[in-house]
């Protein structure tokens, strides 16, 4: 296996520049490698704020200006493309609808699938570009037959392959991740940015959902969906509290339940189930969160789809660890069995399968199998 041939000849590259340090350094490295690079900032908000607050959100006017200044220093052309309508439809509305249905989505995966490597990539190819470059930490590897694979970044501490697990082979053929083989700390990336004269060297990273700048997901959903008081019940169906909207909870949540009295055993209770039909949230002990298997829908493969059952490792959240699983396709859906029970698995999340460092593919969790089934009336 070798690094993608995008490094062996100059390409016309469209560098997606968020205004942060990673995408700026990625664009600079692509230009330094001899590629013909053009920077583009995606305007994803219809009403962008002037300034971000610390590490909250992105897509502000300030971010656009930071990206432009970085492009000027690198010496590449720069444009701002308005994809706000597409982003609202494919990412924001999907996010709201998923929570309303009692599921827990990951908007970063949806953005990579629908915006950066669909809308942006399609427009780039139509304009004659060969590849889209981003600041993600992941690697594209080319096989002897010319096909591509997606692999974890060389530095596991910064690996972002999970949120790229929705990319198919066609999209990988036009993806460039200059930071993927970097074995350096984030401080060293910032030092590199400073050496290159990039003013974003000390800019804080964004750690929140970009379209919820204040980090208050429940407040954002309440504005969109309205308050809807419902019951919090235990596994027997007995009412133990109330809530103002089932969409404000996620499977495995412990804090913020506002239950009036403690459990009989005195131990913490966790969200076990969310029922949007009757607006009920079921809570119970940690042991009831144990999941032994799941069914996931809409699988997307980073290459050829598996044709037989196999043993893989799986990642269930962007910053989660790996767990061993057996997986197979059954009538187009992915059926997964965990070698050891796991907790905090919620419908709507993505499961990404790995074979070593190679990303096999991803799918959206539709249902789970509990070792200790929830027995409420919801």
N, C-alpha and C positions, 0 to 999 in steps of 0.2 A: 504494500500500500504506500502511496505517496500523497503529499499535499496536493490539493486541487491544482490543475494546470493553469488556473487563473493567475498563478504566480510566475508562469514560465513565459508569458508574452504580455505586452501591454494591452490593457483592456480599457474600454470606455466605462467608467464606473460612476454610478450615482451614489453618493455617500449621504445617508440619512443622518442629519446632525440635529440632535435634540436640544443642544445648548449646554450639554454636560461634558465632563472631561473624557469619558470613555469614547463617545462618538467622535469627539474632536481628535483624539490621538489616533483612532482607527482611520479617519480620513487622512490625517497627516502621514501615517505609515503607508497607506495605499498610494498616495502621491509620491512618496519617497521611493516606493518600489517601481516607479516608472509608469504607473497607470495614468490615464487621462481622466482626472477626477473632477466631478462637479458636485458641489454641496447643495443639499436641499433640506429645508426645515419644514416639517409638516405642521400646518396650522390645523389643529384638531378641535379647537374650542371655538364655538360661534361667538362667544363673548369673553375673550381672554382677559385675565387680570393683568394689571401693569407689572406687579411684582409677585414672586413666589415668597413663601414664608419658610425660611430655613430649608429643610429637606422635604417640604410638603408639595406634592404635585409637580407638574411641569406644564409645558405648553403655554406659558405666559409670554407677554410681549418682551419681557426681560430675557427669556430663554431664546426667543427669536434673534434678539440683538446679540446675545452672547455667541450664538451659532454663526451669525454674519461676521462678527469680529474674528472668530477663529478661522473662518474661510479666508478672510483677508490676509491673516498672518501666514496661513499655509500657501496662499497664492493661487486659489482655485475660484472659479465662478461660483456664484451662490444665488439660490432662488428660494422663495417661500411658496409652497403649494398648499392650496386650501382644500383639505379633505375633511372638513368639519361635518358636512352632511353625511358622508359615508361613515365616518367614525361614530356619529350619533346613532345611525341606524344599525350598524353591524356590531358595535361594541357597547355603547351606553344603553340603548334600548334592550339589547340582549341581556345585559347585566341586570337591569330592573326586572325584566320578565322572568329570568331564572330565579331570582330571589322571591318574586311573587308566587312562583310555583313551588317554593319550599326547597330549592336547590342552591348550591353554593358554587358559583362560577369563578373562573380565573380570567379576568379581562385582558391580562397580558398575553395569554395564549391566543385569545380571540383577535387581539390587535395584530399579532404577528401573522396569524392565518389570513385575516380579512383585509388588513390595511398594508402593513409593511411588505409582505410577500405575496400580495394579491393586487390590490388597487395600485400601490406604488410600483411594484415590479412590472405589472402589465403596462403602466404608463411609461416606465423606463424603457422597456423593450420596444414599445411602439415608437419611441423617440430615438432608437438606435443604440441605446446603452447595452452593454454586455452583462452587467452585474449590478446588484444593489449591495452596498457595504454598510454594515452597522457595527456598533461597539459592543455587541454581545460576546461573551466569553464561551466559545464553542468552536469546534473544528469541522471543516468539510474535508473528507478524504476521498481521493479518486482511486478506483481500482484499476487493474490492468486492462479491463474491458471498457474503461471510460465511464462506468457508472459511478455515482457518488454515494457516500455514506456520511451521516452526521455522527460525530463523536463528542464525548465530553471534552471540556477544555483541559489543557495540560495541568492547570492548577485547579484541583477539585474545590478548593475553598471559594473560588470565584465562578465556578461552572454555572452556566445558564442554559444548558441544553434542554432542561425540562420545559421551559417556555417556548422552545423551538421545535418541540416534538410533533407539532402539527404540520411541519413542512414536508412536502412530498419530493420525489426525486427531481422533478422538473424545476421546482423552486430551489432546491439545493444546487442545481447546475448553474444557477445565476446568483448565488449567495456568496458573499465574501466577508469573513470574520477575522480581521487582522490581529485581534487580541487573543485569539483562541489558543495559540501556542506559547503564550507569555507565562513564564514561570517567575513572576514578580509579585510583590505585594501591591496593594492599591496605592500605598505611599510612593512606591517607585513609579507607578503610572503617573501619579501627580507630579513627581519630580521630572519625568520625561516631558510632560506638558509644559512645565515651567522652563525647561531647557529649550523647548521649541518656541517659547515666547507666547504661549496660549494663556490668556487671562483666566480661563476657567479652571486652572490648575488647582485652586483652593476652593472651588465651588462645591458645596455639599451635595451628596448623592440624593436622588429622590427615592424614598422608600415607601411611598403610599400610592394608592390608585390615582392616576394622573388627573382624572376628571373629578376627584373629590379632594380638593386642595387642602381642606382643613382636617382631613383624616377621619371625619365623623360619618362613617358609612351608614349607620342607623339613622342619623339625621337626614342624610341625603335621600334615603329610601322613604322616610316618613313624608318628606316634601313631595315625592313623586307618587307615592301610593296612599298617603293619608293614614291616620291612626285608625286601627281596627282592634278594639279590645277583645281579648279572648282568654281562655283558661290555660293555666299551666297545671298539668296533672301528673300523678306518679304512674308507675307501671300497672297499678291496679285500676287506674281510671279515676282515682280520688283527686279532687281539686285541691291544689296546694298553693295556688297563687293566680295572679292575672298578668297579662301583658298588654301592650299597646300596638302589637303587630307581630305576627309570627315571622315575618320577613326579617326581623331584627335579631334572629338567632341562627346559630350554626351548630351542626352536629358536633358534640364534644365540648361545647362551651360550658365553662364553669362559672365565670364571673358575670355579674350583672343580671342574675336570674330574679332577684327581688322576691324570693320566696319567704313568706311570713314566718314559718316555723321550721326547725331543723328536722332532718330525717330521723326515723326511729333509732337507727344505729349510730346517729351522731356524725356520720361521715358525709363528705361533700356530695352534692348531686350534680349531674351533668345533663346536658340536652341529649336525648336519645333519638327523638323523632320530631319532625315538624310536619303538621298536616294542614296545608292551605285550604283544604275543602271545608273543614269545620273550625279553622283558625285555632288549632290546639297545639300546644307544645308539651311533649312528654319528657319528663326528667327521671333520672334514676342513678344507681351506683355506677362507679367506673367500670366494674366488671361487665356490665351490660353493653358497654361500648365495643367489646371485643368482636371483631369482624374476621370471619374465616374465609370468605370468598365474596365475589362480586360479579355483576354483569355490566359491561360497558358497551356503549353504542357509538356509531359513527366513527369506526376506527380509521386512522390515517397512517399510512406507512411511509417511512423514510427509505424507500426502496421497494423491493419485492415483498408482497405480503406472505407471511408464513403459511405453509400448506399443511402442517401437521402440528400436533401438540408439542410444546416445548417448555423448558425450564429457563426462566429469566430472573433478573432482578427488576424490581419496580420502584418507581418514585411516585409519591402521591401528593406532594405539594412542592412549591418552588424551593423551599429551604429545608425540605425533609431529607431523611436518609433513605437508603435502599433496603428493600426486603425481598427475600426469595419467594418466587411464585411459580406455579404451573399455569400455563395459559393456552387456550385454543380458540379457534373460530367456530362458532356454532350458529348456523343460519345467518351469517353476516355480523353477529355480535361477538364480542370478546368475553369469554368465560374465564375467570381467574380464581385460583385457589391459593391461599397463603400457606406457606410452610409453617409459620407461627402466626397466631392471631395478631391483628394490628388494631389501633384505635384511632378515632377521629376521622373516619372515612365517611364522606358525605356525598350523596347524589349531586351531580353537577360538577364535581371536581374532575380533573383530568388524571388518568393513570398513564404514565409513560414507561414503556418496557425497554430494558437495556440487555444487551448481550456483551458483557464486559463493558468497554467504554462506548460501544456502538449503540446509538438510539435506534431501536427496532421500529417504534411507532407509538402512537398515543390513541386514547379513546376517552369518551366522556362517561363517567360512572352513572349508571341508571338505577341500580339497586344493589343492596348488600345482603350478605348472609351473616346473621349474628349467631355467635355461639350460644348466647342466652337471649332468645327472642323477646322483643318488646311486647308486652301483653295488655297494653292499654286499649281503650275502646276507640281510639282515634283511627 
